[in-house]
Amino acid sequence: MINRFKPKYNIKKGDKVVIIAGDDKDLKKPRTILQVITDKGRVVVEGANIVTKHTKPSATNTKGGIIKVEAPIHISNVQLWDAKVGGPAKIKRTRENGKLIRISKKSGEAIK
């Protein structure tokens, strides 16, 4: 019964977002979403939450060693970037011609 109702998020892969909480907080620097993990409520943001990962040598990575990768952060710590306003904005969803459209509450513009 835990997964009875699937949560609906306003953030998709490829969106520009701003990190509003945590070590990488920066309200003026938009970043790109690389992956959305819906079942855990997390997102992977480009250039944020960089962690070092120790890897063993394999067929694809013959050297192995220490690499830096982006780790997921909680979806509540990011907010969609509104290009017209030049900052973060809350989103409302409406239906137009049977399609869901995300609209910024600050500027009233549709988010592409």
VEXDREN-2710 file (C-alpha; in Angstrom, 1 decimal):
% VEXDREN-2710
k/r/px/py/pz
1/MET/0.0/0.0/0.0
2/ILE/3.0/2.3/0.2
3/ASN/3.2/2.8/-3.5
4/ARG/-0.5/3.0/-4.1
5/PHE/-0.5/6.6/-5.3
6/LYS/2.4/7.6/-7.6
7/PRO/3.6/11.1/-6.9
8/LYS/3.4/13.7/-9.7
9/TYR/6.4/16.0/-10.1
10/ASN/6.7/19.2/-12.0
11/ILE/10.3/18.5/-12.9
12/LYS/11.4/16.5/-16.0
13/LYS/14.7/15.4/-17.5
14/GLY/16.4/18.3/-19.3
15/ASP/14.7/21.1/-17.3
16/LYS/16.7/24.1/-16.0
17/VAL/16.5/24.2/-12.2
18/VAL/18.0/26.2/-9.4
19/ILE/19.2/24.5/-6.2
20/ILE/17.4/26.2/-3.2
21/ALA/18.9/24.2/-0.3
22/GLY/22.1/22.4/0.6
23/ASP/25.8/22.9/0.0
24/ASP/25.4/23.8/-3.8
25/LYS/22.7/26.4/-3.1
26/ASP/22.8/29.1/-5.8
27/LEU/19.6/31.0/-6.7
28/LYS/21.2/32.7/-9.7
29/LYS/22.8/29.7/-11.5
30/PRO/20.5/27.5/-13.5
31/ARG/21.5/23.9/-14.0
32/THR/20.2/21.0/-16.0
33/ILE/18.4/17.9/-14.7
34/LEU/20.2/14.7/-15.9
35/GLN/17.9/12.2/-14.4
36/VAL/14.6/12.0/-12.3
37/ILE/14.2/9.1/-9.9
38/THR/10.5/9.2/-9.3
39/ASP/10.2/6.2/-6.9
40/LYS/12.7/7.8/-4.5
41/GLY/11.8/11.4/-5.1
42/ARG/15.3/12.4/-6.1
43/VAL/17.0/14.2/-9.1
44/VAL/20.5/14.2/-10.5
45/VAL/21.6/17.7/-11.3
46/GLU/24.5/18.6/-13.5
47/GLY/27.5/19.8/-11.5
48/ALA/25.8/19.5/-8.1
49/ASN/26.4/17.1/-5.2
50/ILE/29.7/15.8/-6.6
51/VAL/31.0/12.7/-4.8
52/THR/34.1/10.6/-5.3
53/LYS/33.6/7.0/-6.3
54/HIS/36.2/4.3/-6.1
55/THR/36.0/1.9/-9.1
56/LYS/37.8/-1.3/-9.8
57/PRO/39.3/-2.0/-13.2
58/SER/36.8/-3.5/-15.6
59/ALA/36.4/-4.1/-19.3
60/THR/34.9/-0.6/-19.9
61/ASN/37.2/1.2/-17.4
62/THR/40.6/-0.6/-17.6
63/LYS/42.4/1.8/-15.2
64/GLY/39.9/2.0/-12.4
65/GLY/40.7/4.5/-9.6
66/ILE/38.8/7.4/-8.2
67/ILE/36.2/9.2/-10.3
68/LYS/33.9/12.1/-9.5
69/VAL/30.1/11.7/-10.2
70/GLU/26.9/13.6/-9.5
71/ALA/24.9/12.0/-6.7
72/PRO/21.1/12.4/-6.5
73/ILE/19.6/15.2/-4.3
74/HIS/16.0/15.4/-3.0
75/ILE/13.5/16.9/-5.4
76/SER/12.3/19.4/-2.8
77/ASN/15.7/21.1/-2.9
78/VAL/15.4/22.2/-6.5
79/GLN/13.0/24.7/-8.1
80/LEU/12.3/25.3/-11.8
81/TRP/14.1/28.2/-13.4
82/ASP/12.0/30.9/-15.0
83/ALA/14.0/32.5/-17.9
84/LYS/11.7/35.5/-18.2
85/VAL/12.0/36.5/-14.5
86/GLY/15.6/35.3/-14.2
87/GLY/15.1/33.3/-11.1
88/PRO/13.2/30.4/-9.5
89/ALA/9.4/30.2/-9.8
90/LYS/6.6/28.0/-8.6
91/ILE/4.7/26.0/-11.1
92/LYS/1.0/25.4/-11.8
93/ARG/-0.3/22.7/-14.2
94/THR/-3.2/23.3/-16.5
95/ARG/-4.8/21.3/-19.4
96/GLU/-4.9/22.8/-22.9
97/ASN/-6.3/20.6/-25.7
98/GLY/-5.9/17.5/-23.5
99/LYS/-2.2/18.1/-22.8
100/LEU/-0.7/19.1/-19.4
101/ILE/1.1/22.4/-19.6
102/ARG/3.4/23.8/-16.8
103/ILE/2.9/27.5/-16.3
104/SER/5.1/29.7/-14.1
105/LYS/3.2/31.5/-11.4
106/LYS/5.6/34.5/-11.5
107/SER/5.5/35.3/-15.2
108/GLY/2.6/33.3/-16.5
109/GLU/4.7/31.8/-19.2
110/ALA/4.6/28.2/-20.2
111/ILE/7.7/26.2/-19.3
112/LYS/9.2/24.3/-22.3
END
